[in-house]
Amino acid sequence: MAHSWVVSCGISVVPGSTVRTVPDITLCEAPSDPVPGPTLAQPEAVRGPTSGTIDIMVNLTRIYTRTGDAGTTALGDNGRTAKTDPRLEAYADTDETNSFIGVAIACGSLPLEVQQTLTRIQNDLFDVGADLCMPLKETYEWEPLRVKQEWIDELEADCDHYNEQLEPLRSFILPGGTPGAAHLHVARTVARRAERAAWAALELYGEAPASGDRKETKGQGGINPLTAKYLNRLSDLLFILGRVANLSAGGDVLWQPGGGRETPQP
């Protein structure tokens, strides 16, 4: 079943809609006869919160809201938390990873297949961020986006597929070579930071869902550990894709211990 959503930032929502929220953005289920507005094109295989696809209509009339000017922000359950919260750091670093992947696609002259893989991952990373910002609950008003094991399986299949194109590594490699490879190496290191932030949040909040009244448990609840595992596997894939991006330039830039300097004699 397809799901239609309207995104509204800092304004009243579409009349007749049901309000649902994520940090500083209001998501509204569109009424049967929505107000005309611009449509955000989406890839065919965007995952929905249940099954099928999501058609997203974006209606952004104002970007700033002033709601975060006191150093707090809203989680997916409308609970407020500090902007230094490890949970928020995890999905902020995930967003940064996504941005660096976008730079790699835009500037890297990457093979079409690699671009398509990365575009799918960019959509996934929005879902990872949505998962991280929604504390685990025993019950929900609506089914939230959650990372599934099959998403990690997809990344592992990607790793195996692209690794078949490469020679076995006989040395560590330097980040660099082509622009695409260099940008992908930056993206993989940011993905590692996002993973570390997710594990830090898991250490603090655990994996247990919050129980009780939803209003009384806003901001409470554990974290889906599959988010950290996804980011772990993503960093592996970005490393492999960085190597693939250098195939057109003759291969990897290899590390030379000591920088090629002569080893001092005893």
N, C-alpha and C positions, 0 to 999 in steps of 0.2 A: 504494500500500500504506500502510495506517495504521500509525503507530508509537505504542507506549505507553511512558510514562516515569513513574518515581516520583522525586520530589525529596526528599532526606533531608539534613538539616542537623545535623551534629554528633552523629549516632547511627549505630549499625550499620545496614546496608542490609537490604532485604527479602531473606530467605533465597532462594537460587536465582537471584539476579539478577546481571547483569553490570555492574560499576561503571564509570561514566564521569563525569568531573568538569569543572566550571567553577569560577570563583573562589569559594572558601569555601562552595560548594554541591555536593553529590554528586548526580549524575544516574544513575539505575539503570534499566536496561531491565527492565521488569516481567516476572516469571515468568508462566507460563500461568494460574496460579491465585493472583493477588496477594492480599496481606493486605487485608481491607476497610479503607477509609479515605475521607476526604472527597475529593470530586472538584472540580477547578477548572474551571468552565465556560469554554469557549473559543469565539470566533467560528468560523463554519463554514469560513472560508478561511484558517486559519493555515497558513503554509508549513512544510513539513517539510524535513529535511536532504537528502532525495532527491526524492521526489514524494509527492503525496497530502497528508494532514493528520496532525497530531500530537494524540493525546488525552493530556492531561497530568493525572496524579494527584499532588497535593501532600500530603506527609506531613511537616509541620514540627513537631517536638516541642521544638526548642530553636533559638533564633535566634543566640545568641552562641556562638563556638567557641574564642576566645582565640588562634587561630592567627595573627591579625594583630597581636598586641600588641607585636611587635618591629619593627613598621613595614614588614612585607612582606605580600604576598598571593599567592595562587596564580593562575596563568594557566590557560587552558583545557587546556594540555598538562601540567598539574601542575608546571610550573616555577615557582619563586618569584621575585618581583620586588619592588622597592621601591614603596611606595604613591605615591611621587613620579615614578614612571616615566611618560614621555609617553604610552606605550601605555595605561596605566591611566587617565591624565587624560582621554584621548580617550573611553573608554567610560564614565567617571564623568560627564563633561559630557553625553554622550548620554543617560544615565540622568536627569540633571537636566532636559534638554530634555523627556523623556517626562513627568516629573513636572509641569512647567509646562503641558504640553498637557492633562494630567489636570485641573489647576485650571481651565483654560479651558472644558473640557467641563462640569465640575461647577458652575461659577459664572457661566458666560457667557451663558446663555439663547440658545445658538447654534441656527441652523436644523438640522433633523434630518439633512439631507444632509451638512452640514458636520461634525456630530458623528460620523456614520458614517465619513466620510473620515478624521477624526482618530483614531478608534478603530482603524482599519486601520493607520494610521501608528504608533500606540503599540505594536502588535504587531510591526511592522517594526523599531522602534527596539530592542526586545529582541534581535532577530536581528542588528542592526547591532552592538550591544554584544557579542553572542556571537562575531561575526566578529572584532572588534577584539581580543578577549581570547585568541583562538586564533592563535598564530604560524603563518605559512605553512610547510608541510612538503611534501617531495616525496611522502611516503607517510603515510597515517593509519591508525590502528587502526579508526576509523570515520569516515564522511564528515561533516565539520563543516558548520554553517550558514555560507553565504557569500552576501554581497550580490551580486545579479545585475544586469546592465544593464537588464533588463526592469522591475526595481523603480524605477529612475530614470526609465525611459520612462513608467511609471504616474504618477509625480509631475509630469512635464512635461505629460501629458494632463490631470491635475487642474488645473495652472496655467492651461492654455488654456481649460478648461471654466469655471472660476470667473471668469477674467478677462473672459470674454464678458459677464458681468453688470455690469461696471464701466465707468465713463466713463474715457477716457484721462486720465492724470495731467498736470496743468498746473503742479504745484508739488510740493515735498516735503511729507510729511504728518507730523503729530505723533502719537506713540504715545498713544492715549487714545480718548475717545468712550465707547462702551459698555464694560461690564466684560469682555465676551467679547473685544472688539477689543484692549483694554489687555493682557489676559492673553496673547493670541496674539502681540502685539508683544514681550512679555517672552520668550516661547518662541522667537521667531525670532532674538532676539539671543543667547540661550543656544545655539541651534543653530549660529549662526555661531562661537561660541566652541568648540563641539564640533568643528566643521569645522577650525578653526585647530589645535586639539590633534591631530586626525588627521593633518593635513599635517606637523606637527612630528614626530609619531611616524614618519611615512613618511620624512622627511628623515634621521632617526636610524637606522631599521631597514631602509629600502629596501623593495623589492617581491619580492626573491628568496626562494624557499623554502629552508628549511634541509634539508640532505641528511645522510644517515648514520643511525646508530642512534637511534631515537626517545628512548631513555633518556638518551643522551649529548647530545641537542640540545634538552632541555627548556628552555623560555624563549627559544629561538633561532628565528629566521625572520622574514621580512618581513611586511608588512601589505597587505591587499587595498586598492588605491587606490579601488575603487568605494565603499568606506565613506565616504571624504571627499567624493566626488562626490554621493553620496546626501544627505549632510548639507547640502551646498551647495544642492542643488535643494530640499530641504525648507525651508530658510530662505526661499527665494523664495516657496514656496507659502504658508508661514505669513504672510508679508507680505500676499499677496493675500487670504487668508482673514480677516486683520485688517480689511481694507477691506470685505469682504463683510459682516462682523459689524456694521459701522457703517451699512449700507444702511438698516436699520430706524430709525436715528436721524438720517437726513437726509444721510448721507455722511461724507466724510473731514473730519478736523480739520486744516486746512491750516497750513503753516508761513508765518509772516509775517516776512520778513527785517527784522532790527532790532527785532523784537517789536512792530511797529506804531508805533514812535517816529517822530517827524518827523525827516527827514534834515537834518542841519545845513547851513545855507547857507554857501557859501565866502565 
